[in-house]
Amino acid sequence: MTKAEIDKFLGSGRLILRLGTNDVEGGPAIHPVWYYYSNDRLYLFSGTNAHKMRNVRKSDKVYFTVDTDAIPNKGVRGKGKARIVNEASEKDKWVEKIVGKYLDASSPMYNGMIRSAKSPGTTVLEIRPEYYAVWDYSKMM
C-alpha cells in the first residue's frame, strides 16, 4: 500500500485496532479498541486504570494492527510511541471523534458512551507510529 492508501485504510470504516503492550511481567498483551486516525496519529481511549493504560505508563512503546476479516485480506501493522493526552479539551475532542466513528448519534448508546468516555476515569492515548508494515492480498489477484 502507498502512504495515501494507508491513510485511507486507517481513516475509514469501523475496523478494530488491536493494541499491543508489554504487561507488568514483560510479556505481550493485546487489547482490541476503537480508534480514530488523523494526521499520522492513532487515538484511542480506555479506563485510566485499565491494564493497557498501566502498561503504557510503564513503557510508551506499543504495537498495533488494523486488518480486515474478509477475503482478500488487507491490513496495517506497526510500532509506535504512545502519549497520554492530558488536556481536557483535547481529550474531549478525540473522545467525540472516536465514539462518532463507531456509533451514530441516534444510537441509544451514543450519549452514554460520550459521557462515560469524557469522565475523569477515562484516558485518551495518542500513538505516533514509527513504522508501518502492510498487506493487501487484493493486489495478488
Rosetta silent file (secondary structure, phi, psi, omega in degrees, C-alpha in Angstrom):
SEQUENCE: MTKAEIDKFLGSGRLILRLGTNDVEGGPAIHPVWYYYSNDRLYLFSGTNAHKMRNVRKSDKVYFTVDTDAIPNKGVRGKGKARIVNEASEKDKWVEKIVGKYLDASSPMYNGMIRSAKSPGTTVLEIRPEYYAVWDYSKMM
SCORE:     score description
SCORE:     0.000 S_00000001
   1 L     0.000  144.173  174.055    0.000    0.000    0.000 S_00000001
   2 L   -79.560  169.870  177.232    1.102    3.535   -0.662 S_00000001
   3 H   -59.145  -41.565  178.416    1.060    6.175    2.086 S_00000001
   4 H   -62.619  -39.813  178.473   -2.190    7.542    0.625 S_00000001
   5 H   -68.180  -37.154  175.876   -3.711    4.027    0.699 S_00000001
   6 H   -62.921  -47.429  179.441   -2.582    3.561    4.317 S_00000001
   7 H   -58.672  -44.242  179.767   -4.159    6.891    5.289 S_00000001
   8 H   -65.031  -44.621 -178.936   -7.416    5.954    3.544 S_00000001
   9 H   -61.993  -49.245 -178.333   -7.476    2.464    5.083 S_00000001
  10 H   -71.247  -26.571 -175.487   -6.805    3.665    8.644 S_00000001
  11 H   -90.784   -3.604 -177.704   -9.102    6.677    8.289 S_00000001
  12 L  -124.736  164.374  176.413  -12.212    4.924    7.038 S_00000001
  13 L    76.441 -175.960 -176.882  -14.535    2.198    8.215 S_00000001
  14 L  -124.653   38.924  178.104  -15.141    0.805   11.662 S_00000001
  15 L   -69.412  157.920  179.114  -12.374   -1.736   11.995 S_00000001
  16 L   -94.668  138.084  173.176  -10.962   -2.539   15.420 S_00000001
  17 E   -92.278  133.925  174.060   -7.377   -1.677   16.316 S_00000001
  18 E  -103.119  115.947 -177.009   -5.522   -4.312   18.282 S_00000001
  19 E   -95.486  128.345  176.882   -3.088   -2.581   20.609 S_00000001
  20 E  -106.041  127.351  176.381   -0.035   -4.481   21.783 S_00000001
  21 E  -130.006  171.614  173.076    1.648   -3.521   25.043 S_00000001
  22 E  -100.398  126.675 -178.105    4.080   -5.178   27.425 S_00000001
  23 L   -76.527 -178.595 -174.782    2.418   -6.354   30.625 S_00000001
  24 L   -62.518  -22.721  177.757    3.868   -5.988   34.123 S_00000001
  25 L   -94.013    3.111  179.032    5.864   -9.204   33.688 S_00000001
  26 L    89.223    0.659  179.812    7.262   -8.035   30.334 S_00000001
  27 L   -87.533  167.051 -179.098    5.064  -10.333   28.250 S_00000001
  28 E   -74.785  145.103  174.849    2.822   -9.331   25.360 S_00000001
  29 E  -136.551  131.358 -178.669   -0.725   -8.145   25.942 S_00000001
  30 E  -111.989  134.303 -175.797   -3.232   -7.498   23.142 S_00000001
  31 E  -131.733  113.899  175.402   -6.161   -5.101   23.606 S_00000001
  32 E   -76.295  133.361 -177.153   -8.921   -4.595   20.989 S_00000001
  33 E  -144.856  156.538  166.732  -10.024   -0.939   20.939 S_00000001
  34 L   -75.824  150.925 -179.500  -11.954    1.638   18.966 S_00000001
  35 L  -148.110  168.677  173.722   -9.663    4.221   17.404 S_00000001
  36 E  -136.954  137.270 -178.286   -9.538    7.349   15.277 S_00000001
  37 E  -112.077  129.187  179.187   -6.805    8.161   12.752 S_00000001
  38 E  -155.950  131.706  174.965   -5.795   11.740   11.986 S_00000001
  39 L    49.454   50.822  178.534   -2.593   13.401   10.734 S_00000001
  40 L    62.686   24.603  177.690   -0.446   10.266   11.066 S_00000001
  41 E  -129.498  147.597  174.843   -1.625    9.654   14.633 S_00000001
  42 E  -110.473  135.470 -179.632   -3.894    6.999   16.140 S_00000001
  43 E  -122.752  140.419  176.811   -6.145    7.935   19.069 S_00000001
  44 E  -149.215  164.317  175.819   -7.952    5.611   21.452 S_00000001
  45 E  -135.455  158.063  178.808   -9.445    5.752   24.922 S_00000001
  46 E  -162.877  170.768  175.347   -9.820    3.401   27.832 S_00000001
  47 E   -59.810  137.419 -177.142  -10.283    3.361   31.574 S_00000001
  48 L   -55.385  -34.986 -178.141   -7.435    5.140   33.316 S_00000001
  49 L   -99.265   10.937  178.038   -6.708    2.075   35.451 S_00000001
  50 L   -65.729  153.592 -179.122   -7.154   -0.493   32.668 S_00000001
  51 H   -53.035  -43.924 -176.985   -4.244   -2.880   32.115 S_00000001
  52 H   -60.897  -37.479 -179.681   -3.385   -1.294   28.773 S_00000001
  53 H   -72.905  -38.754  175.589   -3.052    2.154   30.349 S_00000001
  54 H   -63.128  -39.654  178.812   -0.946    0.852   33.222 S_00000001
  55 H   -63.990  -40.949 -179.523    1.257   -0.909   30.680 S_00000001
  56 H   -68.354  -35.901  177.243    1.661    2.291   28.629 S_00000001
  57 H   -64.776  -28.934  178.384    2.576    4.312   31.729 S_00000001
  58 H   -78.565  -39.202  179.687    5.332    1.743   32.324 S_00000001
  59 L  -147.851  124.321 -178.327    6.547    1.736   28.696 S_00000001
  60 L   -81.401    0.973  177.682    5.380    4.042   25.912 S_00000001
  61 E   -79.201  123.091 -179.466    6.423    1.511   23.239 S_00000001
  62 E  -133.123  162.096  176.174    3.323   -0.001   21.627 S_00000001
  63 E  -126.696  156.583 -179.171    2.425   -2.150   18.653 S_00000001
  64 E  -152.842  157.501  171.219   -0.802   -2.152   16.683 S_00000001
  65 E  -147.001  141.979  173.078   -2.642   -3.834   13.855 S_00000001
  66 E  -132.424  122.264 -176.831   -5.791   -2.945   11.958 S_00000001
  67 E  -150.537  160.576 -179.960   -6.968   -5.515    9.435 S_00000001
  68 L   -87.433  156.882  175.106   -9.993   -6.826    7.604 S_00000001
  69 L   -95.096  -21.394 -174.809  -11.679  -10.164    8.246 S_00000001
  70 L   -86.267  145.990  176.253  -12.961  -10.554    4.687 S_00000001
  71 L   -84.011  135.571    3.101  -11.008  -12.118    1.861 S_00000001
  72 L   -80.428  127.777 -176.070   -8.986  -10.686    0.199 S_00000001
  73 L   -67.311  149.602  170.920   -7.462   -9.535    3.486 S_00000001
  74 E  -148.766  155.970 -179.467   -5.623   -6.272    3.908 S_00000001
  75 E  -173.373  172.335  178.350   -4.175   -4.528    6.897 S_00000001
  76 E  -133.790  132.825  172.531   -1.658   -2.260    8.515 S_00000001
  77 E  -130.656  160.713 -179.777    0.509   -3.058   11.496 S_00000001
  78 E  -172.460 -176.912  179.816    3.191   -1.050   13.151 S_00000001
  79 E  -128.701  145.477  179.307    5.152    0.090   16.135 S_00000001
  80 E  -160.713 -175.256  176.936    4.966    3.467   17.796 S_00000001
  81 E  -112.261  135.954 -179.725    5.191    5.620   20.881 S_00000001
  82 E  -101.308  143.302  176.620    2.136    6.354   22.997 S_00000001
  83 E  -129.711  131.807  175.492    1.435    9.650   24.728 S_00000001
  84 E   -76.710  128.362  178.521   -1.270   10.208   27.321 S_00000001
  85 E   -83.435  114.250 -174.684   -3.466   13.160   26.312 S_00000001
  86 L   -95.935  -31.475 -176.342   -3.730   15.296   29.437 S_00000001
  87 L   -72.954  130.067 -174.898   -5.572   18.434   28.368 S_00000001
  88 H   -59.133  -44.306 -177.339   -9.341   18.082   28.926 S_00000001
  89 H   -67.123  -35.876  177.223  -10.430   19.882   25.747 S_00000001
  90 H   -69.295  -41.984  177.565   -8.082   17.779   23.606 S_00000001
  91 H   -58.839  -48.278 -178.006   -9.257   14.600   25.336 S_00000001
  92 H   -61.452  -39.301  179.093  -12.913   15.525   24.763 S_00000001
  93 H   -59.191  -46.892 -177.462  -12.268   16.252   21.073 S_00000001
  94 H   -71.699  -36.429  176.162  -10.780   12.804   20.475 S_00000001
  95 H   -57.379  -47.455 -179.152  -13.454   11.032   22.531 S_00000001
  96 H   -62.360  -39.917  179.651  -16.151   12.609   20.348 S_00000001
  97 H   -68.430  -41.780 -179.913  -14.340   11.637   17.151 S_00000001
  98 H   -65.295  -52.067 -178.876  -13.737    8.035   18.289 S_00000001
  99 H   -62.268  -41.375  179.541  -17.282    7.445   19.512 S_00000001
 100 H   -63.538  -25.454  177.102  -18.706    9.203   16.433 S_00000001
 101 H   -70.021  -37.230 -173.110  -16.763    6.844   14.178 S_00000001
 102 H  -100.928  -24.213 -179.116  -18.350    3.731   15.699 S_00000001
 103 L  -126.272  132.702  173.434  -21.771    4.942   16.872 S_00000001
 104 L   -71.769  144.996 -178.484  -24.299    7.069   15.066 S_00000001
 105 L   -58.617  -21.502  178.943  -25.534    9.998   17.189 S_00000001
 106 L   -83.335   -7.206  179.498  -29.038    8.498   17.006 S_00000001
 107 L   -66.696  138.926  177.634  -27.852    5.292   18.700 S_00000001
 108 L   -60.789  -21.610 -179.119  -29.232    4.806   22.221 S_00000001
 109 L   -84.451  -19.281 -169.429  -25.639    4.105   23.347 S_00000001
 110 H   -56.353  -57.895 -175.738  -24.116    7.289   21.893 S_00000001
 111 H   -62.774  -40.218  178.474  -24.774    9.836   24.677 S_00000001
 112 H   -64.942  -38.924  179.289  -23.944    7.405   27.459 S_00000001
 113 H   -66.927  -42.383  178.382  -20.689    6.421   25.770 S_00000001
 114 H   -60.957  -48.611 -179.939  -19.695   10.074   25.295 S_00000001
 115 H   -58.117  -47.668 -178.383  -20.497   10.867   28.951 S_00000001
 116 H   -63.962  -44.513 -176.034  -18.598    7.850   30.206 S_00000001
 117 H   -71.242  -23.121  178.444  -15.576    8.423   27.972 S_00000001
 118 L   -87.969   -1.710 -177.782  -15.305   12.096   28.988 S_00000001
 119 L   -70.807  161.109  178.262  -15.263   11.202   32.685 S_00000001
 120 L   -61.996  -18.693 -179.371  -12.127   11.618   34.820 S_00000001
 121 L   -83.706    7.170 -178.985  -11.816    7.812   34.889 S_00000001
 122 E  -118.469  142.015  179.435  -11.030    7.660   31.169 S_00000001
 123 E  -122.245  141.021  174.132   -7.706    8.320   29.445 S_00000001
 124 E  -103.656  136.173  175.094   -7.022    9.093   25.780 S_00000001
 125 E  -110.270  141.483  169.927   -3.835    7.824   24.140 S_00000001
 126 E  -111.187  128.016  177.368   -2.156    9.273   21.082 S_00000001
 127 E  -109.906  125.827  175.878    0.055    6.843   19.172 S_00000001
 128 E  -102.841  101.006 -178.921    2.758    8.205   16.892 S_00000001
 129 E   -62.110  138.738  176.439    3.642    5.350   14.518 S_00000001
 130 E  -100.293  -24.616  172.683    7.354    4.905   13.850 S_00000001
 131 E  -159.060  158.617  175.814    6.871    2.380   11.068 S_00000001
 132 E  -123.704  148.551  164.497    4.167    0.511    9.179 S_00000001
 133 E  -125.881  137.920 -173.473    4.065   -2.917    7.584 S_00000001
 134 E  -130.441  158.787  170.912    1.167   -3.512    5.217 S_00000001
 135 E  -146.311  146.633  179.146   -0.514   -6.270    3.262 S_00000001
 136 E  -151.359   93.446 -175.880   -3.194   -6.212    0.603 S_00000001
 137 H   -70.572  -12.657  177.013   -3.999   -9.584   -0.919 S_00000001
 138 H   -66.465  -24.060  179.622   -6.389   -7.990   -3.404 S_00000001
 139 H   -78.085   -6.931  179.315   -3.312   -6.868   -5.324 S_00000001
 140 H   -94.761   -6.268 -175.293   -2.307  -10.513   -5.780 S_00000001
 141 L   -88.901    0.000    0.000   -5.481  -11.428   -7.649 S_00000001
